[in-house]
Amino acid sequence: MRKLFLFVSFLLLAPLLHAQNLDTSSAGQAKALQTILDRDKEIRYQTGDVEINSDVKLSVPTGYKFMSQKDAEFVVYDFWGNPKQDGLLGMIVKQDYSIADPDKWAFVVTYENSGFVKDEDAEDIDYDEMMETMQSEEEEGNNERTKEGYEPIHILGWAAKPFYDKKNNILHWAKSIKFGESTDTTLNYDVRILGRKGVLSLNAVGTINQIAEIETHIPDIIHIAKFKDGSKYTDFDPEIDKVAAYTIGGLVAGKLLAKAGLLALLLKNIKLVLLAAGVMFGGLRNKIAGFFSKKKKTDEGLAETAPNTDSEISES
């Protein structure tokens, strides 16, 4: 199965080709692809210490980069076609990330000012039982999704059971899901960093066959984002601070269908594009894959001939 971002490339090109009166000629396809590559060059990334709001800061290490809020909104809303939501702060990606590269995953960063999430129940949760409960309650949630025009979500099970790092107040888990009648299995990998006033979410956008790769980067990802002094989980003051309406268990279970909405519409739109475009994008698919294959070989060639210095950016 082709990786998710190859399909995303189709999604990116659809409005461009439509704007050109569906010019499917080689020249039209080349122009559409060049438009994407030009827009890709305009995105500004940040590394090192980055402040993204009054409560959260990032320490972006070598091998990663951060896409700021404005560019992330362009990617998530305009390119991927997701509905706008409050709290989007940016995206954490690998150093070689490109919006048009078919083989790249990304962590979408959002923040919810929901209050202090109590963690007393973290060690007592039976996650197998929780999964069974969530699956049994699918129908009710999917009825609401259908009314809103979205495909139903079917939870297949845990791809990685929830784990709570009590020392660092970080919760992460992965689930296997599918949408509607699709036979494709999608990865939804969630990282939640708890703070004094709310929850910082890092949501991986990728496919189920990327879980092993994404998991290798989790130790880096979870330490990139940190709450500032005064906003940390340990700074909670029960006399003045708001307490969230849910605990650790509620964060995993109660938010599941809502948080999966980001990928739900993304995949829905991708499928619509593939069904509508079909053969039209056949040649362009090869051009996109060929472009990045050529780019990768070029980068590898440069890496072989380049001197090895401490100032170079390494791949992770």
C-alpha positions in Angstrom: 0.0 0.0 0.0 1.3 3.4 -1.0 2.1 5.7 1.9 -0.5 8.3 3.0 1.5 11.2 1.8 1.5 10.0 -1.8 -2.3 10.2 -1.6 -1.9 13.6 0.0 0.1 14.7 -3.0 -3.0 13.9 -5.1 -5.1 15.9 -2.8 -2.7 18.9 -3.1 -2.8 18.8 -6.9 -6.6 18.4 -7.3 -7.5 22.1 -6.6 -4.5 23.2 -8.7 -5.5 21.2 -11.7 -9.1 22.3 -11.3 -8.0 26.0 -11.2 -6.2 25.3 -14.5 -9.5 23.9 -16.1 -8.4 20.4 -15.4 -5.3 20.7 -17.6 -4.1 17.0 -17.5 -1.5 17.4 -20.2 2.2 16.8 -19.3 2.7 20.6 -19.3 -0.3 21.1 -17.0 0.8 18.4 -14.6 4.4 19.7 -14.5 3.0 23.2 -13.8 0.8 21.9 -10.9 3.8 20.0 -9.4 6.0 23.0 -9.7 3.4 25.1 -7.9 3.5 22.7 -5.0 7.3 22.7 -4.9 7.4 26.5 -5.0 4.9 26.7 -2.1 7.0 24.2 -0.3 10.0 26.5 -0.5 8.1 29.3 1.0 7.5 27.5 4.3 9.7 28.7 7.1 10.9 26.2 9.7 12.4 26.9 13.1 14.9 24.9 15.1 16.4 25.3 18.5 14.4 27.1 21.2 10.9 28.2 19.9 8.1 29.8 22.0 4.8 28.9 20.5 2.5 30.4 23.2 2.5 31.8 26.7 2.5 28.3 28.2 4.6 26.2 25.9 8.1 26.2 24.5 9.9 23.9 22.1 13.5 22.7 22.1 13.9 21.4 18.5 17.0 19.3 18.2 19.1 18.4 15.2 17.2 16.1 12.9 13.8 17.8 13.4 12.2 21.2 12.5 9.1 23.0 13.5 6.5 24.4 11.1 4.9 27.6 12.5 1.2 28.1 13.1 0.5 30.0 9.9 2.2 27.5 7.6 0.7 24.6 9.5 -2.8 26.0 9.1 -2.1 26.2 5.4 -1.1 22.6 5.2 -3.7 21.1 7.6 -6.7 23.2 6.3 -5.9 24.3 2.7 -3.7 21.4 1.5 -5.2 18.6 3.5 -8.8 20.0 3.5 -9.5 19.6 7.3 -12.1 21.7 9.1 -10.6 24.5 11.1 -10.3 23.9 14.9 -9.1 25.9 17.8 -5.6 25.3 19.3 -3.5 24.4 16.3 0.1 25.6 17.0 2.2 24.0 14.3 3.8 20.8 13.2 6.9 18.9 14.2 8.6 17.1 11.3 11.9 15.5 10.4 14.6 17.6 8.9 14.1 16.3 5.4 10.3 16.8 5.5 8.5 18.3 2.5 4.8 18.9 2.1 4.7 17.1 -1.2 6.9 14.1 -0.3 4.8 10.9 -0.4 6.9 9.2 2.3 6.8 11.6 5.2 4.8 11.6 8.5 4.2 14.6 10.8 3.1 15.4 14.3 0.4 18.0 14.4 0.7 20.1 17.6 -2.4 21.5 19.3 -3.2 22.8 22.7 -6.4 22.6 24.7 -6.9 24.9 27.7 -9.1 22.4 29.4 -7.7 22.6 32.9 -5.6 20.4 35.1 -6.0 16.7 34.4 -5.8 14.5 37.5 -3.8 11.4 37.1 -4.7 9.3 40.1 -6.4 6.7 38.0 -3.5 6.1 35.6 -2.3 2.9 37.2 -5.7 1.4 37.7 -7.1 1.5 34.2 -7.8 -1.8 32.4 -7.1 -0.7 28.8 -8.4 -4.0 27.3 -11.7 -3.4 29.0 -11.6 0.3 27.9 -11.2 -0.8 24.3 -14.1 -3.2 24.5 -16.2 -0.4 25.9 -15.2 2.1 23.2 -15.9 -0.4 20.5 -19.4 -1.1 22.0 -20.1 2.6 22.0 -19.0 3.2 18.4 -22.5 3.4 17.0 -23.7 6.4 19.1 -20.6 8.4 18.2 -20.7 7.5 14.5 -24.4 8.5 14.3 -23.2 12.0 15.2 -20.3 11.9 12.8 -22.7 10.8 10.0 -25.0 13.7 10.7 -22.0 16.0 10.3 -21.2 14.5 6.9 -18.2 12.4 8.0 -17.6 8.7 7.5 -18.0 6.4 10.6 -14.9 5.4 12.5 -14.3 1.8 13.4 -11.8 1.1 16.1 -9.9 -2.1 15.5 -7.8 -2.1 18.6 -4.7 -0.8 20.2 -1.6 -0.5 18.0 0.2 0.4 21.2 -1.5 0.4 24.6 -1.7 3.7 26.5 1.3 4.3 28.7 1.6 7.1 31.2 4.9 8.4 32.2 4.1 9.8 35.7 7.5 11.3 36.2 7.2 13.6 33.1 3.3 13.6 33.0 3.3 12.3 29.4 0.6 10.0 28.1 0.9 8.2 24.7 -0.9 5.5 22.8 -1.7 4.3 19.3 -4.8 2.8 17.9 -5.7 1.0 14.6 -8.8 2.5 13.0 -10.6 2.4 9.7 -13.1 4.7 8.1 -16.4 3.8 6.6 -16.3 0.7 4.3 -12.6 1.1 3.6 -10.3 -2.0 4.0 -7.3 0.3 4.7 -6.0 0.4 8.3 -4.9 3.8 9.6 -2.6 4.7 12.4 -3.7 7.2 15.0 -0.7 7.8 17.3 -1.4 10.3 20.2 1.0 11.9 22.6 -0.5 14.1 25.4 1.7 16.3 27.6 -0.1 17.4 30.8 0.3 20.9 32.1 -1.1 23.1 34.8 -3.8 24.7 32.6 -4.4 22.1 29.9 -3.1 19.4 27.6 -0.6 19.7 24.8 -1.4 17.2 22.0 1.0 15.8 19.4 -1.0 13.8 16.9 0.9 11.7 14.3 -0.4 11.7 10.8 0.7 8.5 9.1 -0.2 5.0 8.1 -0.3 1.8 10.2 2.8 0.5 8.5 4.7 3.5 9.7 4.2 2.8 13.4 7.6 1.1 13.9 9.3 4.1 12.4 7.2 6.7 14.3 7.8 4.8 17.6 11.5 5.1 17.2 11.1 8.9 17.2 8.7 9.1 20.2 11.5 9.5 22.8 12.7 12.5 20.9 9.3 13.9 20.1 8.0 13.8 23.7 10.9 15.9 24.9 10.7 18.6 22.2 7.7 20.3 23.7 7.8 21.5 27.3 5.6 23.7 29.5 7.3 26.9 30.8 7.9 27.5 34.5 4.6 28.4 36.1 2.7 26.3 33.6 4.1 22.9 34.4 2.0 20.1 35.8 3.8 20.4 39.1 2.9 24.1 39.3 -0.8 23.3 39.8 -2.5 25.3 42.6 -5.7 23.6 43.8 -6.8 26.9 45.3 -7.0 28.9 42.1 -6.6 26.5 39.1 -9.4 24.9 37.1 -9.6 21.1 37.1 -10.5 19.3 33.9 -13.7 17.5 33.6 -11.9 14.2 32.8 -8.9 12.2 34.2 -6.4 10.1 32.4 -9.0 7.5 31.5 -11.3 10.1 30.2 -8.6 11.7 28.1 -7.9 8.4 26.3 -11.5 7.2 25.9 -13.7 10.2 25.9 -11.7 12.1 23.4 -11.0 9.3 21.0 -13.6 9.9 18.3 -13.3 13.6 18.4 -9.5 13.6 18.1 -9.7 11.1 15.2 -11.7 13.6 13.2 -8.5 15.2 11.9 -7.5 12.0 10.0 -11.1 11.2 9.2 -11.7 14.0 6.9 -8.2 13.8 5.5 -8.7 10.2 4.4 -12.2 10.9 3.2 -11.0 13.7 0.9 -8.1 11.6 -0.3 -10.5 8.8 -1.3 -12.8 11.2 -3.1 -9.9 12.6 -5.1 -8.7 9.1 -6.0 -12.1 8.1 -7.2 -12.7 11.2 -9.1 -9.2 11.6 -10.6 -8.3 8.0 -11.1 -6.3 7.6 -14.3 -5.9 11.3 -14.7 -3.2 11.3 -12.1 -1.5 8.1 -13.2 1.4 9.8 -15.0 1.7 12.5 -12.3 1.9 9.9 -9.6 5.1 8.5 -11.2 6.5 12.0 -11.7 6.0 12.8 -8.0 7.5 9.5 -6.8 10.3 9.9 -9.4 11.1 13.4 -8.3 11.6 12.5 -4.7 13.5 9.3 -5.6 15.8 11.4 -7.6 16.1 14.0 -4.8 16.9 11.2 -2.3 19.7 9.8 -4.5 21.1 13.3 -5.0 21.0 14.0 -1.2 22.7 10.6 -0.6 25.4 11.5 -3.2 26.0 14.8 -1.5 26.2 13.1 1.9 28.9 10.7 0.6 31.1 13.5 -0.7 30.4 16.1 2.0 32.9 16.5 4.9 31.7 15.2 8.3 31.6 18.1 10.6 29.9 18.8 13.9 27.9 21.7 12.2 26.2 19.4 9.8 22.5 18.4 10.4 22.3 14.6 10.9 19.4 12.4 9.9 17.4 10.8 12.7 
